[in-house]
Amino acid sequence: MDAHELALDPASTQALAARDLRLGLVDSADRDQLAAWHEADSRGFHDRRPEQQSTDELREHSAGRRITGVWDDAIPESEVPVATVSSWVAGLSVPGGSLDAWAISSVTVAPTHRRRGVARALLEGELRTAAAAGVPVAALTVSEATIYSRYGFGAATWAADFTLDTRRAGWVSTIEPSGRLAFVSLQTAEQTCRDVFTRAWAATPGDMVIDDLHWGSLTGVYGDRDKRSASLRAVRYDDADGIPQGVVVYRLKENHADFTKHTVEVEYLRAATDEAYAALWRYLIELDLVSTLHHGVASPDEAVLWMIRDLRAATVTPYDHHWLRILDVPTALQARRYAAPLDITFRIDDPLGFTDGTFRLLVGTDGSGRVERTDASPDLSMAAPALASLYLGGVRTATLARAGRVVELVPGAVARWDAAFASAQTPWLSYWY
Ligand SMILES: CC(C)(COP(=O)(O)OP(=O)(O)OC[C@H]1O[C@@H](n2cnc3c(N)ncnc32)[C@H](O)[C@@H]1OP(=O)(O)O)[C@@H](O)C(=O)NCCC(=O)NCCS
């Protein structure tokens, strides 16, 4: 589905008009309009002013993206919007399946117009537009963990800031890769990343299909706002049959005081096989002149920790990463598979109305689920953000129950839910968007 074809939300348009603000869609074919929007988006995140080349790349590589702005016609230079948001539809991997998600990005409100309800109007409008278009889940990555639960989002995957003392780590894995490593150009790396991602993402709940713009930026092919691609290197792993099975894009950060203590900064690493994964990590850990490896968006559960001798060579700092918002409970819950049979009735409290009510989830022995609304009394009750956090199996219901975010109304319901919702793979989103 092309999100950019969908009309503006009337309620948000009215709410903003009541504040003398104008909600509108940006025609990305209009170079000046897109440049002004891009300026506002960058300013909102305290980024440098975008160059024309960067705006041209945004236009060329963001087909299907719905680009929205809010304008205040009373201010000088009013062509630059005072708020921005963009959205598109992308596949989201869930345990045993996938579904369409409404990806939301570029949420900014100019500091001159903050705390007047502009973000609320934009976010609620995004959710209503997505729901009306039949998209069952909305998703975003966040600058602050305090902003989005009021709209029903919950943290569903974690990522990790991963630092490794490579001299101390000690490679002890028994995996013996039979393929080979080779440097490739960033253009080739981009293509390999896409191929490998296509094969690997379905096994990683919470990961979302990466659009052209983000691939270009991750691999340094375009979106080169800070000229960082000049320092990027890419190494590919091909298996014994010559099939590319993994790639890492990285750069070296020099330590000028000691040239034997550079840092290797992982920009993107993806492998479709365990051999490729082991070969790429070993390559990074054993690089000459490097003493530190840093990966800012590692999985919170990297297998590499079990491939080294000294676990304490690694410092792993998890952080909430992919935030989800369930918009359609039956469609979302029926899109995933479950680890155990289940018959459970649960109440969702959703002040925005999308999922408010009581539902029954019935999981058969084949792991597939069926969901319907019911008037029966619930076994569990929770608010919309808790359902989003539990959806991928990355958060334990027992933990949310201990925190008071899930209320167990029938003894044993929490344990039954946990057994069914458990995910075989740790959920993870491999990039920021
Ligand atoms: C975060 C941001 C978009 C909020 O915009 P805003 O128009 O000031 O927000 P609103 O006035 O609509 O506020 C809506 C609600 O969110 C709350 N809120 C707004 N910003 C918040 C923040 N940074 N942290 C916690 N709560 C926040 C408000 O208090 C208000 O709460 P309430 O309606 O429940 O009483 C804006 O401050 C901004 O652009 N920040 C910098 C860029 C950024 O971080 N964007 C988010 C990217 S994920």
The ligand as a Gaussian input file, in Angstrom:
#p B3LYP/6-31G(d) Opt

LIG

0 1
 C        8.593000      15.673000      21.219000
 C        7.878000      16.749000      20.420000
 C        7.521000      16.218000      19.044000
 C        6.585000      17.115000      21.197000
 O        5.843000      18.060000      20.444000
 P        4.773000      19.035000      21.136000
 O        3.940000      19.601000      20.034000
 O        5.450000      19.963000      22.057000
 O        3.878000      18.025000      21.972000
 P        2.358000      18.260000      22.403000
 O        2.169000      19.691000      22.827000
 O        1.415000      17.764000      21.367000
 O        2.274000      17.335000      23.668000
 C        1.444000      16.203000      23.720000
 C        1.707000      15.497000      25.011000
 O        3.050000      14.988000      25.024000
 C        3.751000      15.509000      26.158000
 N        5.118000      15.711000      25.713000
 C        5.530000      16.473000      24.697000
 N        6.860000      16.387000      24.549000
 C        7.292000      15.522000      25.495000
 C        8.560000      15.028000      25.858000
 N        9.665000      15.406000      25.206000
 N        8.632000      14.165000      26.892000
 C        7.524000      13.792000      27.562000
 N        6.285000      14.239000      27.256000
 C        6.183000      15.096000      26.234000
 C        3.040000      16.766000      26.515000
 O        3.251000      17.080000      27.861000
 C        1.596000      16.407000      26.217000
 O        1.101000      15.595000      27.251000
 P       -0.464000      15.422000      27.508000
 O       -1.196000      15.782000      26.242000
 O       -0.607000      13.998000      27.861000
 O       -0.757000      16.360000      28.634000
 C        8.747000      18.025000      20.272000
 O        9.105000      18.482000      21.540000
 C       10.013000      17.811000      19.462000
 O        9.998000      18.052000      18.264000
 N       11.120000      17.375000      20.096000
 C       12.405000      17.206000      19.391000
 C       12.378000      16.100000      18.338000
 C       11.928000      14.791000      18.924000
 O       12.428000      14.338000      19.940000
 N       10.956000      14.163000      18.267000
 C       10.452000      12.856000      18.648000
 C       11.108000      11.888000      17.721000
 S       10.784000      10.233000      18.154000

